[in-house]
């Protein structure tokens, strides 16, 4: 049982390390997406009122809103993953005390 617990503890640490790397990549993606959205919003504001109200302006706004929705989804997934990492870390602590 002790050997089995050690192996599980080792595997748990590897899993947590991999999840933390994934979390870092998600955070990098969020930053890039936030930058892209900010750039699009500045581009929209720099355009003429006539362009903003045109079909092209509407399409531009729709695409920006899609990116904002994707950002929200990605942030939620990041938060879920962060919670999972915390729970696995706590579970790992329990395994190591047995």
N, C-alpha and C positions, 0 to 999 in steps of 0.2 A: 504493500500500500504506500509506503514512504517513497519508493522509487517511482511509482506511478504518479504520485503527487508532484514530485520534482519534475518529471517530464511534462506534466500538464502546466506547471508553473513556467517552465522554459518556453513551451509553445504559446502560452498566454502572453508572455512578454514579447515574443516575436510578432504575434498577432497585433498587439497594442502598438508596437513600433511601426508596423505596416499601416495600420489605421491612422496613426499620427502623420505619416508621410502623405497618405491620401488627403488628410485634413489640410495639410500645408498646401497641397496642389489645389484643392478646392478654394482655399483662401486666396491663392495667387490668381485663380480664375475669376474670383469675385472682384478682386482689385482691377484686373484688366477690363472686366465688363463694366464696372463703375466708371472707369476712365472713358470707355467707348460711349457710354450713355451721356456723360458730361460733355464730351466732344460734340455729340449729336445735338444736345440741347443748345450749346453755344452756336453751332452752325445754324440751327433753326432761328435762333434769336438774331443772328447777323443777317439773315435774309430779309428781303423786303416784305412788307405787310401783304402786298399783292401775291407774292410767292407763297407765303405762309397760308393764305386762304385758298390757294389753288389746289388742284388735284394732286400735283406733285408734293405740295406741302402737307396735304392730308395723308398721302402715302408715307411720307417721311415720318410724320407723327405716329402713324400706326406701327411702323417698324420699330420706332423708339419705344413705344408702349410694349411691344412684344419683348424687346430686350429687358425692359423693366420687370415684366412678368417672369421672365427666365431668371433674372437676378433674384427676385423674391423666392422662387423655387429653389435656387441654388443655396441661398442663405438658410432656408428651412432644412435642406439636406445637410448642410454644414452643422447646423445646430443639433440635428438628430444624431449625426455621427459623433459630435463632441460629447453628447449625452451617453452614447453607447460606449465610447472610450472610457468615460468616467465610471460607468457601471462595470465594465470589464476590469478596470483597475481595482475597484473595490472587491470584485469577485476574486481576482488574483491574490489580493491581500488575505482574503479568507482561506484560499487554498494553501497559501504558504504558512498559515498558522495551524493547520491541522497536523 
